[in-house]
């Protein structure tokens, strides 16, 4: 593993011209996250977790970038790094880019994940929560490419679910016919009710 993968840089190296481009767009956040995680984790665990977080941010940026490459998206939506807002409407589709996701990770957010929890549970929870953002970005990209929608579930799929549910209700609404034994059994109760009433 080289110095770039380990994240061990001298301050002069980190801020040298051109290095931040070689390391990626979120290197300053990666270093900040690494330093904040050291409060809760060993240096190695903090470095590995910061690297996972950084890779998720890059994965998210790749998905969002693929969506934004389509000129139709730019015509139909405004994107501010957090939300795709359809032009001329009030709705929106959340999709944090890597930078906004990393900015969200403050020391108070890390405290929420790590205080009072076992390290491995807190790390898993943190990565799972961030993974949800990656999943959302990927779903929105896949649905855009397949159906030209940024919805997480395309309208056709929702309509099919509603249709199937309504067919299921109609099927349940039709009473099943009783067998002759069941009819005889319930007939005696009906006769008793008639005599009492």
C-alpha positions in Angstrom: 0.0 0.0 0.0 1.4 3.4 -0.9 1.3 6.7 0.9 -1.8 7.8 -1.1 -3.8 4.7 -0.2 -2.8 4.9 3.5 -3.7 8.6 3.7 -0.4 9.4 5.5 0.8 12.7 4.1 2.9 15.5 5.5 1.1 18.8 5.6 3.4 20.1 2.8 2.4 17.2 0.6 -1.3 17.6 1.2 -1.4 21.2 0.1 1.0 21.0 -2.8 -0.3 22.2 -6.2 -1.9 19.5 -8.3 -1.9 16.9 -5.5 -5.5 17.6 -4.5 -6.5 16.9 -8.1 -4.5 13.6 -8.1 -6.1 12.5 -4.8 -9.6 13.4 -5.8 -12.2 16.1 -5.4 -12.9 15.5 -1.7 -9.5 15.0 -0.2 -9.8 17.9 2.3 -13.0 16.3 3.6 -11.3 12.9 3.8 -8.5 14.3 6.0 -11.1 16.2 8.2 -13.2 13.0 8.6 -10.1 11.0 9.3 -9.1 13.4 12.1 -12.6 13.5 13.6 -12.8 9.7 13.6 -9.6 9.5 15.5 -11.5 10.8 18.5 -13.5 7.5 18.5 -11.3 5.0 16.7 -7.7 3.9 16.5 -5.6 5.6 13.8 -5.9 2.6 11.5 -9.7 2.2 12.0 -10.2 6.0 11.5 -8.1 5.9 8.2 -10.0 2.8 6.9 -13.4 4.2 7.8 -12.5 7.6 6.3 -11.4 5.8 3.1 -14.7 3.9 2.9 -16.6 7.2 3.4 -14.5 8.8 0.7 -15.1 6.0 -1.7 -18.9 6.2 -1.1 -18.7 9.9 -1.9 -16.9 9.2 -5.2 -19.4 6.5 -6.1 -22.3 9.0 -5.4 -20.6 11.6 -7.6 -20.2 9.2 -10.4 -23.9 8.3 -10.3 -25.0 11.9 -10.1 -22.6 12.8 -12.9 -24.1 10.2 -15.2 -27.5 11.7 -14.6 -26.3 15.3 -15.2 -24.6 14.3 -18.5 -28.0 14.0 -20.1 -29.0 17.5 -21.5 -32.6 16.7 -20.9 -32.1 16.5 -17.1 -30.6 20.1 -17.2 -33.6 21.3 -19.2 -36.2 19.7 -16.8 -34.5 20.0 -13.4 -32.3 22.3 -11.4 -29.7 20.5 -9.3 -28.0 22.2 -6.3 -25.9 19.3 -5.0 -28.7 18.1 -2.8 -32.0 18.1 -4.7 -33.2 17.7 -8.3 -36.0 20.3 -8.5 -38.3 20.1 -11.5 -38.5 23.5 -13.1 -41.7 25.3 -12.5 -42.9 23.0 -9.7 -42.6 22.6 -5.9 -41.6 18.9 -5.8 -38.0 17.6 -5.5 -35.9 14.5 -5.6 -33.2 14.3 -2.9 -29.8 13.2 -4.1 -26.9 14.5 -2.2 -23.6 14.7 -4.1 -20.4 13.6 -2.5 -19.4 17.0 -1.3 -22.7 17.8 0.4 -22.7 14.3 2.0 -19.2 14.8 3.4 -20.0 18.3 4.6 -22.9 16.9 6.5 -20.5 14.7 8.5 -19.6 17.0 11.3 -18.2 16.1 14.7 -21.7 16.2 16.2 -22.9 13.7 13.6 -19.9 11.4 14.4 -20.8 11.7 18.1 -24.3 10.6 17.3 -23.0 7.4 15.6 -20.1 6.6 18.0 -20.9 7.8 21.6 -22.0 4.9 23.7 -21.7 2.2 21.0 -19.2 -0.5 20.3 -16.8 0.7 17.5 -17.7 -2.0 15.0 -21.4 -1.4 15.4 -21.0 2.4 15.1 -18.8 2.0 12.0 -21.4 -0.4 10.4 -24.2 2.0 11.2 -22.3 5.0 9.7 -21.4 3.1 6.5 -25.0 1.8 6.2 -26.5 5.2 6.5 -24.1 6.7 4.0 -24.6 3.6 1.7 -28.3 4.6 1.6 -27.3 7.8 -0.1 -25.3 5.8 -2.7 -28.2 3.5 -3.2 -30.6 6.5 -3.8 -28.1 8.1 -6.3 -27.8 4.8 -8.2 -31.6 4.2 -8.3 -32.2 7.6 -9.6 -29.5 7.2 -12.3 -30.9 3.7 -13.3 -34.5 5.0 -13.4 -33.4 8.0 -15.4 -31.6 5.9 -18.0 -34.4 3.3 -18.2 -37.6 5.4 -17.8 -36.6 9.1 -17.8 -37.8 9.5 -14.3 -35.8 10.5 -11.1 -38.4 8.8 -9.0 -37.0 5.9 -6.8 -39.9 3.7 -8.1 -41.0 4.4 -11.6 -44.7 5.3 -12.1 -45.3 2.1 -14.2 -44.1 0.0 -11.3 -46.3 1.8 -8.8 -49.3 1.5 -11.1 -48.7 -2.2 -11.4 -48.5 -2.6 -7.6 -51.8 -0.6 -7.1 -53.5 -2.7 -9.8 -52.3 -6.0 -8.3 -53.5 -4.8 -4.8 -56.9 -3.8 -6.1 -57.3 -7.2 -7.9 -56.3 -9.0 -4.7 -59.0 -7.0 -2.8 -61.6 -7.8 -5.4 -60.7 -11.5 -5.1 -61.0 -11.3 -1.3 -64.4 -9.5 -1.5 -66.1 -12.5 -3.2 -67.2 -14.8 -0.4 -66.1 -18.4 -0.8 -68.8 -20.9 -1.1 -69.3 -23.2 1.8 -69.2 -26.9 1.7 -72.5 -28.8 2.4 -71.1 -29.7 5.9 -70.2 -26.1 6.6 -73.7 -25.0 5.4 -75.4 -27.5 7.7 -73.2 -26.5 10.7 -74.0 -22.8 10.3 -77.7 -23.4 9.4 -78.3 -24.8 13.0 -76.9 -21.5 14.4 -79.0 -19.4 12.1 -82.1 -21.4 13.2 -81.2 -20.8 16.9 -80.9 -17.1 16.2 -84.2 -16.9 14.5 -86.0 -18.7 17.5 -84.4 -16.3 20.0 -85.2 -13.2 18.0 
